[in-house]
Amino acid sequence: MRALTFLFFTLTFSFAAKAQSPSDLAYTRCAETKGPLEHIIAACTESLKEKQLTTRSRARIHAIKGNIYKENGLYEKAIAEYEFSIAVDPKYQYGYNGRAVSRAKFGDIDKAFDDFNKAIELDPKNSILFSNRAHWYSEIGNFEKSLSDYNKAIEFAPMNSDNYYHRAITLTSMNRMDDAIADYTKAIQINPKYHEAYLNRATLRSNPNDKLADLNSAILIWPDFPLARSHRGYGFNDLKQYDNAIADFDRVLQRFPRDYYALKGRGWSWFRKGDLDKALADLNESIRQNPKSSDAYLVRSHIWTAKGDGDRAQSDVNEAQRLKSSKQ
């Protein structure tokens, strides 16, 4: 058989980098500027002076300014920038989305939903828009609509772990704990370092060992995760491992010495170990930081009882009952 020889020629192509247009450069300058609010706003304002800006770039720059104002809690200024964005480009979905979030945070929830609806009308397969509207449905207690929107968000972005995480929060509000756990599990499968998902799943676990395993995982990812440390401290209290509990609470309080939740938990640990003075000091500070925590008064009542001060113990029980009834 005749041997066939194939000759391969290596062809070298030189690709010239596509030059950015003045519009692209102006947008990039705004989008990539870092630093204090005033510095970013100034850079974006300067970018808006570019005479060759496209309609979409101009709308995006205004939206970036809106985002910066929104992230800093300046919602009225944010809304004004989003309105510029929409005026420039009435089909720019993120102008409506940004204004919706700002309006919601500002307390104008009805107009916020009008904007969310318009954004989704313009971009009906955008997972981000459905997820944002779902969040605010959950905030006003409309969990069915929130769930429906999260379902859509997951349909359009099935590998976005955040969508499962936030849908789990809505499912928890609907008392669908098993479904919520399944969503946290899915979020963790997609993103094994999702420490918040481990924490939230731990709070729903009924088995103490499963709960502890999730908290251990969260802390392994972020050793100084304060909520995970505090929750694990409470778990150790339940298991009567008071030294381990104190170690976790100490870790939190080294960084956040006024954390009332950790103070309350450590106070209980000291109480169970028999150190009533340290227990009382922690509970006094916990109540000082959060005088509306009924549980803290109940814990302190046990300490007063152990110290033989029945009047103060009863006073704390009464205050705990008053606080609980005021929340109903």
Secondary structure, 3 states (H helix, E strand, C coil): CCCCCCCCCCCCCCCCCCCCCHHHHHHHHHHHCCCCHHHHHHHHHHHCCCCCCCHHHHHHHHHHHHHHHHHCCCHHHHHHHHHHHHHHCCCCHHHHHHHHHHHHHHCCHHHHHHHHHHHHHHCCCCHHHHHHHHHHHHHCCCHHHHHHHHHHHHHHCCCCHHHHHHHHHHHHHCCCHHHHHHHHHHHHHHCCCCHHHHHHHHHHCCCHHHHHHHHHHHHHHCCCCHHHHHHHHHHHHHCCCHHHHHHHHHHHHHHCCCCHHHHHHHHHHHHHHCCHHHHHHHHHHHHHHCCCCHHHHHHHHHHHHHCCCHHHHHHHHHHHHHHHHHHC
